[in-house]
Structures are given as structure tokens and as C-alpha cells.
Amino acid sequence: MDEKTLTAVSTTLALFQIQLNAILLLLERHVPDGQIREEFQRLVSEGVQFAGMETMQSFRERIREGIIQ
């Protein structure tokens, strides 16, 4: 990726994170029991773990393809 693409992607991700944090804060105001943050963090953690597994599987496949070729 070139520098402009990396900058655009990182800016988009930063704005997305800001929007998610704003939504989370709004939800916490309207849900009295306060379990939103814990549930949100659990779901994010599961998503990160899944994405990490997908990435590792992709790396393994690329390595195998490189070895075969």
C-alpha cells in the first residue's frame, strides 16, 4: 500500500473508533445496569480472537503455497 492509502485507512479506522466510543457512551447513559461496556469488550475480544485466527490461517496457507511452488 502506498502512503496515501495507509493514511486514508488509518484515518477511517480512527473515525470509526470515535463513533463506536460515542455510541457506547450513549448506550451506557440509557441502560441503567451498566453491563454494556463489559458485553461490548467481550464481543470485541471475541472478534479480535477470530480475526487473529483468520489471519494466522491465511499466513499458513500463503507459506504452504510458497513451499509448494
Biopython code that builds the backbone (N, CA, C, O; Angstrom):
import numpy as np
from Bio.PDB.StructureBuilder import StructureBuilder

atoms = [
    (1, "MET", "N", (0.834, -1.186, 0.000)),
    (1, "MET", "CA", (0.000, 0.000, 0.000)),
    (1, "MET", "C", (0.875, 1.243, 0.000)),
    (1, "MET", "O", (1.933, 1.290, 0.628)),
    (2, "ASP", "N", (0.407, 2.228, -0.711)),
    (2, "ASP", "CA", (1.158, 3.478, -0.715)),
    (2, "ASP", "C", (0.779, 4.336, 0.499)),
    (2, "ASP", "O", (-0.134, 4.000, 1.254)),
    (3, "GLU", "N", (1.488, 5.429, 0.666)),
    (3, "GLU", "CA", (1.319, 6.278, 1.859)),
    (3, "GLU", "C", (-0.080, 6.892, 1.941)),
    (3, "GLU", "O", (-0.655, 6.974, 3.027)),
    (4, "LYS", "N", (-0.631, 7.323, 0.802)),
    (4, "LYS", "CA", (-1.967, 7.930, 0.808)),
    (4, "LYS", "C", (-3.027, 6.919, 1.239)),
    (4, "LYS", "O", (-3.939, 7.253, 1.995)),
    (5, "THR", "N", (-2.905, 5.696, 0.761)),
    (5, "THR", "CA", (-3.871, 4.656, 1.121)),
    (5, "THR", "C", (-3.783, 4.337, 2.601)),
    (5, "THR", "O", (-4.807, 4.213, 3.273)),
    (6, "LEU", "N", (-2.564, 4.202, 3.115)),
    (6, "LEU", "CA", (-2.385, 3.932, 4.541)),
    (6, "LEU", "C", (-2.961, 5.057, 5.401)),
    (6, "LEU", "O", (-3.590, 4.799, 6.427)),
    (7, "THR", "N", (-2.746, 6.288, 4.984)),
    (7, "THR", "CA", (-3.285, 7.428, 5.725)),
    (7, "THR", "C", (-4.808, 7.414, 5.705)),
    (7, "THR", "O", (-5.447, 7.661, 6.728)),
    (8, "ALA", "N", (-5.387, 7.126, 4.551)),
    (8, "ALA", "CA", (-6.847, 7.076, 4.437)),
    (8, "ALA", "C", (-7.431, 5.968, 5.304)),
    (8, "ALA", "O", (-8.439, 6.168, 5.981)),
    (9, "VAL", "N", (-6.800, 4.807, 5.281)),
    (9, "VAL", "CA", (-7.288, 3.679, 6.079)),
    (9, "VAL", "C", (-7.170, 3.988, 7.565)),
    (9, "VAL", "O", (-8.111, 3.751, 8.322)),
    (10, "SER", "N", (-6.032, 4.511, 7.990)),
    (10, "SER", "CA", (-5.846, 4.797, 9.416)),
    (10, "SER", "C", (-6.796, 5.896, 9.891)),
    (10, "SER", "O", (-7.303, 5.831, 11.010)),
    (11, "THR", "N", (-7.040, 6.901, 9.052)),
    (11, "THR", "CA", (-7.986, 7.959, 9.410)),
    (11, "THR", "C", (-9.399, 7.406, 9.529)),
    (11, "THR", "O", (-10.126, 7.741, 10.464)),
    (12, "THR", "N", (-9.784, 6.564, 8.586)),
    (12, "THR", "CA", (-11.111, 5.949, 8.622)),
    (12, "THR", "C", (-11.281, 5.099, 9.871)),
    (12, "THR", "O", (-12.325, 5.150, 10.522)),
    (13, "LEU", "N", (-10.268, 4.323, 10.204)),
    (13, "LEU", "CA", (-10.338, 3.485, 11.404)),
    (13, "LEU", "C", (-10.428, 4.330, 12.673)),
    (13, "LEU", "O", (-11.171, 3.991, 13.595)),
    (14, "ALA", "N", (-9.682, 5.415, 12.721)),
    (14, "ALA", "CA", (-9.734, 6.295, 13.897)),
    (14, "ALA", "C", (-11.120, 6.919, 14.043)),
    (14, "ALA", "O", (-11.653, 6.988, 15.151)),
    (15, "LEU", "N", (-11.704, 7.369, 12.943)),
    (15, "LEU", "CA", (-13.051, 7.943, 12.998)),
    (15, "LEU", "C", (-14.082, 6.892, 13.392)),
    (15, "LEU", "O", (-15.016, 7.182, 14.140)),
    (16, "PHE", "N", (-13.915, 5.693, 12.897)),
    (16, "PHE", "CA", (-14.818, 4.601, 13.251)),
    (16, "PHE", "C", (-14.740, 4.302, 14.747)),
    (16, "PHE", "O", (-15.763, 4.068, 15.390)),
    (17, "GLN", "N", (-13.537, 4.312, 15.293)),
    (17, "GLN", "CA", (-13.367, 4.072, 16.725)),
    (17, "GLN", "C", (-14.031, 5.182, 17.545)),
    (17, "GLN", "O", (-14.652, 4.905, 18.572)),
    (18, "ILE", "N", (-13.905, 6.411, 17.105)),
    (18, "ILE", "CA", (-14.551, 7.530, 17.800)),
    (18, "ILE", "C", (-16.065, 7.356, 17.784)),
    (18, "ILE", "O", (-16.729, 7.581, 18.795)),
    (19, "GLN", "N", (-16.611, 6.955, 16.636)),
    (19, "GLN", "CA", (-18.057, 6.744, 16.532)),
    (19, "GLN", "C", (-18.517, 5.612, 17.441)),
    (19, "GLN", "O", (-19.548, 5.724, 18.104)),
    (20, "LEU", "N", (-17.758, 4.527, 17.472)),
    (20, "LEU", "CA", (-18.111, 3.410, 18.352)),
    (20, "LEU", "C", (-18.085, 3.824, 19.821)),
    (20, "LEU", "O", (-18.973, 3.459, 20.592)),
    (21, "ASN", "N", (-17.077, 4.577, 20.197)),
    (21, "ASN", "CA", (-16.995, 5.049, 21.584)),
    (21, "ASN", "C", (-18.172, 5.957, 21.928)),
    (21, "ASN", "O", (-18.710, 5.884, 23.033)),
    (22, "ALA", "N", (-18.573, 6.810, 20.992)),
    (22, "ALA", "CA", (-19.720, 7.692, 21.227)),
    (22, "ALA", "C", (-21.001, 6.880, 21.394)),
    (22, "ALA", "O", (-21.807, 7.165, 22.280)),
    (23, "ILE", "N", (-21.188, 5.879, 20.553)),
    (23, "ILE", "CA", (-22.369, 5.015, 20.675)),
    (23, "ILE", "C", (-22.362, 4.289, 22.006)),
    (23, "ILE", "O", (-23.394, 4.186, 22.669)),
    (24, "LEU", "N", (-21.209, 3.789, 22.395)),
    (24, "LEU", "CA", (-21.095, 3.085, 23.672)),
    (24, "LEU", "C", (-21.458, 4.003, 24.838)),
    (24, "LEU", "O", (-22.175, 3.591, 25.750)),
    (25, "LEU", "N", (-20.973, 5.231, 24.816)),
    (25, "LEU", "CA", (-21.301, 6.186, 25.880)),
    (25, "LEU", "C", (-22.796, 6.499, 25.918)),
    (25, "LEU", "O", (-23.385, 6.597, 26.995)),
    (26, "LEU", "N", (-23.408, 6.654, 24.746)),
    (26, "LEU", "CA", (-24.850, 6.901, 24.701)),
    (26, "LEU", "C", (-25.633, 5.720, 25.257)),
    (26, "LEU", "O", (-26.593, 5.906, 26.006)),
    (27, "LEU", "N", (-25.231, 4.520, 24.898)),
    (27, "LEU", "CA", (-25.908, 3.329, 25.415)),
    (27, "LEU", "C", (-25.764, 3.221, 26.927)),
    (27, "LEU", "O", (-26.716, 2.862, 27.620)),
    (28, "GLU", "N", (-24.575, 3.531, 27.439)),
    (28, "GLU", "CA", (-24.358, 3.456, 28.885)),
    (28, "GLU", "C", (-25.257, 4.440, 29.637)),
    (28, "GLU", "O", (-25.691, 4.157, 30.754)),
    (29, "ARG", "N", (-25.533, 5.582, 29.032)),
    (29, "ARG", "CA", (-26.420, 6.562, 29.674)),
    (29, "ARG", "C", (-27.850, 6.041, 29.775)),
    (29, "ARG", "O", (-28.556, 6.331, 30.741)),
    (30, "HIS", "N", (-28.271, 5.274, 28.777)),
    (30, "HIS", "CA", (-29.669, 4.848, 28.702)),
    (30, "HIS", "C", (-29.926, 3.467, 29.285)),
    (30, "HIS", "O", (-31.081, 3.077, 29.460)),
    (31, "VAL", "N", (-28.875, 2.725, 29.586)),
    (31, "VAL", "CA", (-29.040, 1.395, 30.183)),
    (31, "VAL", "C", (-28.542, 1.476, 31.621)),
    (31, "VAL", "O", (-27.346, 1.655, 31.853)),
    (32, "PRO", "N", (-29.437, 1.346, 32.577)),
    (32, "PRO", "CA", (-29.068, 1.596, 33.972)),
    (32, "PRO", "C", (-28.140, 0.560, 34.609)),
    (32, "PRO", "O", (-27.415, 0.897, 35.544)),
    (33, "ASP", "N", (-28.139, -0.672, 34.139)),
    (33, "ASP", "CA", (-27.364, -1.699, 34.850)),
    (33, "ASP", "C", (-25.870, -1.647, 34.559)),
    (33, "ASP", "O", (-25.091, -2.260, 35.289)),
    (34, "GLY", "N", (-25.446, -0.941, 33.523)),
    (34, "GLY", "CA", (-24.027, -0.748, 33.264)),
    (34, "GLY", "C", (-23.280, -1.946, 32.719)),
    (34, "GLY", "O", (-22.051, -1.985, 32.784)),
    (35, "GLN", "N", (-23.986, -2.919, 32.187)),
    (35, "GLN", "CA", (-23.312, -4.102, 31.650)),
    (35, "GLN", "C", (-22.954, -3.951, 30.177)),
    (35, "GLN", "O", (-22.387, -4.867, 29.582)),
    (36, "ILE", "N", (-23.268, -2.839, 29.600)),
    (36, "ILE", "CA", (-22.997, -2.620, 28.180)),
    (36, "ILE", "C", (-21.497, -2.671, 27.907)),
    (36, "ILE", "O", (-21.068, -3.331, 26.961)),
    (37, "ARG", "N", (-20.697, -1.986, 28.715)),
    (37, "ARG", "CA", (-19.250, -1.928, 28.467)),
    (37, "ARG", "C", (-18.613, -3.310, 28.548)),
    (37, "ARG", "O", (-17.783, -3.657, 27.708)),
    (38, "GLU", "N", (-18.989, -4.098, 29.543)),
    (38, "GLU", "CA", (-18.416, -5.438, 29.683)),
    (38, "GLU", "C", (-18.790, -6.318, 28.494)),
    (38, "GLU", "O", (-17.950, -7.038, 27.953)),
    (39, "GLU", "N", (-20.053, -6.252, 28.096)),
    (39, "GLU", "CA", (-20.518, -7.050, 26.953)),
    (39, "GLU", "C", (-19.832, -6.599, 25.665)),
    (39, "GLU", "O", (-19.436, -7.423, 24.841)),
    (40, "PHE", "N", (-19.696, -5.288, 25.502)),
    (40, "PHE", "CA", (-19.020, -4.734, 24.334)),
    (40, "PHE", "C", (-17.569, -5.210, 24.278)),
    (40, "PHE", "O", (-17.095, -5.646, 23.229)),
    (41, "GLN", "N", (-16.871, -5.126, 25.403)),
    (41, "GLN", "CA", (-15.474, -5.550, 25.447)),
    (41, "GLN", "C", (-15.337, -7.045, 25.176)),
    (41, "GLN", "O", (-14.383, -7.471, 24.525)),
    (42, "ARG", "N", (-16.280, -7.844, 25.670)),
    (42, "ARG", "CA", (-16.246, -9.286, 25.421)),
    (42, "ARG", "C", (-16.428, -9.572, 23.933)),
    (42, "ARG", "O", (-15.709, -10.392, 23.361)),
    (43, "LEU", "N", (-17.386, -8.897, 23.312)),
    (43, "LEU", "CA", (-17.631, -9.112, 21.888)),
    (43, "LEU", "C", (-16.446, -8.659, 21.038)),
    (43, "LEU", "O", (-16.080, -9.329, 20.072)),
    (44, "VAL", "N", (-15.848, -7.529, 21.397)),
    (44, "VAL", "CA", (-14.663, -7.058, 20.675)),
    (44, "VAL", "C", (-13.529, -8.059, 20.826)),
    (44, "VAL", "O", (-12.838, -8.367, 19.855)),
    (45, "SER", "N", (-13.336, -8.563, 22.027)),
    (45, "SER", "CA", (-12.283, -9.541, 22.271)),
    (45, "SER", "C", (-12.497, -10.793, 21.432)),
    (45, "SER", "O", (-11.553, -11.320, 20.844)),
    (46, "GLU", "N", (-13.734, -11.268, 21.378)),
    (46, "GLU", "CA", (-14.035, -12.438, 20.552)),
    (46, "GLU", "C", (-13.766, -12.147, 19.081)),
    (46, "GLU", "O", (-13.245, -12.998, 18.361)),
    (47, "GLY", "N", (-14.124, -10.942, 18.636)),
    (47, "GLY", "CA", (-13.872, -10.565, 17.246)),
    (47, "GLY", "C", (-12.394, -10.495, 16.932)),
    (47, "GLY", "O", (-11.961, -10.930, 15.864)),
    (48, "VAL", "N", (-11.616, -9.952, 17.854)),
    (48, "VAL", "CA", (-10.167, -9.869, 17.666)),
    (48, "VAL", "C", (-9.562, -11.267, 17.620)),
    (48, "VAL", "O", (-8.698, -11.544, 16.787)),
    (49, "GLN", "N", (-10.009, -12.144, 18.507)),
    (49, "GLN", "CA", (-9.508, -13.514, 18.508)),
    (49, "GLN", "C", (-9.839, -14.202, 17.193)),
    (49, "GLN", "O", (-8.993, -14.892, 16.626)),
    (50, "PHE", "N", (-11.069, -14.022, 16.701)),
    (50, "PHE", "CA", (-11.479, -14.641, 15.443)),
    (50, "PHE", "C", (-10.662, -14.092, 14.286)),
    (50, "PHE", "O", (-10.181, -14.852, 13.445)),
    (51, "ALA", "N", (-10.502, -12.759, 14.240)),
    (51, "ALA", "CA", (-9.716, -12.143, 13.172)),
    (51, "ALA", "C", (-8.274, -12.616, 13.239)),
    (51, "ALA", "O", (-7.647, -12.850, 12.206)),
    (52, "GLY", "N", (-7.743, -12.759, 14.449)),
    (52, "GLY", "CA", (-6.379, -13.267, 14.608)),
    (52, "GLY", "C", (-6.240, -14.679, 14.089)),
    (52, "GLY", "O", (-5.239, -15.017, 13.457)),
    (53, "MET", "N", (-7.246, -15.515, 14.353)),
    (53, "MET", "CA", (-7.219, -16.891, 13.856)),
    (53, "MET", "C", (-7.297, -16.899, 12.336)),
    (53, "MET", "O", (-6.587, -17.665, 11.683)),
    (54, "GLU", "N", (-8.154, -16.054, 11.766)),
    (54, "GLU", "CA", (-8.276, -15.962, 10.315)),
    (54, "GLU", "C", (-6.949, -15.520, 9.699)),
    (54, "GLU", "O", (-6.519, -16.058, 8.679)),
    (55, "THR", "N", (-6.308, -14.539, 10.328)),
    (55, "THR", "CA", (-5.033, -14.038, 9.820)),
    (55, "THR", "C", (-3.967, -15.123, 9.870)),
    (55, "THR", "O", (-3.218, -15.299, 8.910)),
    (56, "MET", "N", (-3.892, -15.852, 10.978)),
    (56, "MET", "CA", (-2.903, -16.922, 11.100)),
    (56, "MET", "C", (-3.150, -18.011, 10.068)),
    (56, "MET", "O", (-2.201, -18.535, 9.485)),
    (57, "GLN", "N", (-4.417, -18.362, 9.830)),
    (57, "GLN", "CA", (-4.725, -19.374, 8.821)),
    (57, "GLN", "C", (-4.318, -18.881, 7.438)),
    (57, "GLN", "O", (-3.809, -19.655, 6.627)),
    (58, "SER", "N", (-4.537, -17.608, 7.166)),
    (58, "SER", "CA", (-4.146, -17.030, 5.888)),
    (58, "SER", "C", (-2.628, -17.078, 5.717)),
    (58, "SER", "O", (-2.135, -17.413, 4.639)),
    (59, "PHE", "N", (-1.881, -16.741, 6.783)),
    (59, "PHE", "CA", (-0.420, -16.813, 6.725)),
    (59, "PHE", "C", (0.046, -18.236, 6.452)),
    (59, "PHE", "O", (0.933, -18.461, 5.629)),
    (60, "ARG", "N", (-0.552, -19.188, 7.141)),
    (60, "ARG", "CA", (-0.173, -20.590, 6.945)),
    (60, "ARG", "C", (-0.410, -21.024, 5.507)),
    (60, "ARG", "O", (0.430, -21.697, 4.910)),
    (61, "GLU", "N", (-1.562, -20.636, 4.949)),
    (61, "GLU", "CA", (-1.863, -21.003, 3.566)),
    (61, "GLU", "C", (-0.857, -20.387, 2.607)),
    (61, "GLU", "O", (-0.417, -21.046, 1.666)),
    (62, "ARG", "N", (-0.489, -19.131, 2.834)),
    (62, "ARG", "CA", (0.495, -18.477, 1.967)),
    (62, "ARG", "C", (1.852, -19.167, 2.061)),
    (62, "ARG", "O", (2.531, -19.356, 1.051)),
    (63, "ILE", "N", (2.243, -19.541, 3.274)),
    (63, "ILE", "CA", (3.523, -20.234, 3.453)),
    (63, "ILE", "C", (3.492, -21.571, 2.734)),
    (63, "ILE", "O", (4.444, -21.933, 2.043)),
    (64, "ARG", "N", (2.396, -22.307, 2.896)),
    (64, "ARG", "CA", (2.274, -23.603, 2.217)),
    (64, "ARG", "C", (2.331, -23.439, 0.705)),
    (64, "ARG", "O", (3.002, -24.212, 0.021)),
    (65, "GLU", "N", (1.629, -22.435, 0.179)),
    (65, "GLU", "CA", (1.647, -22.186, -1.259)),
    (65, "GLU", "C", (3.063, -21.860, -1.727)),
    (65, "GLU", "O", (3.499, -22.324, -2.781)),
    (66, "GLY", "N", (3.773, -21.062, -0.939)),
    (66, "GLY", "CA", (5.148, -20.715, -1.294)),
    (66, "GLY", "C", (6.063, -21.919, -1.284)),
    (66, "GLY", "O", (6.943, -22.038, -2.138)),
    (67, "ILE", "N", (5.867, -22.820, -0.323)),
    (67, "ILE", "CA", (6.693, -24.028, -0.246)),
    (67, "ILE", "C", (6.403, -24.941, -1.424)),
    (67, "ILE", "O", (7.320, -25.514, -2.011)),
    (68, "ILE", "N", (5.126, -25.078, -1.772)),
    (68, "ILE", "CA", (4.746, -25.961, -2.881)),
    (68, "ILE", "C", (5.284, -25.436, -4.197)),
    (68, "ILE", "O", (5.730, -26.214, -5.040)),
    (69, "GLN", "N", (5.248, -24.126, -4.383)),
    (69, "GLN", "CA", (5.729, -23.545, -5.642)),
    (69, "GLN", "C", (7.230, -23.595, -5.655)),
    (69, "GLN", "O", (7.854, -23.159, -6.622)),
]
sb = StructureBuilder()
sb.init_structure("model")
sb.init_model(0)
sb.init_chain("A")
sb.init_seg("    ")
for serial, (resi, resn, name, xyz) in enumerate(atoms, 1):
    if name == "N":
        sb.init_residue(resn, " ", resi, " ")
    sb.init_atom(name, np.array(xyz, "f"), 0.0, 1.0, " ", f" {name:<3s}", serial, name[0])
structure = sb.get_structure()
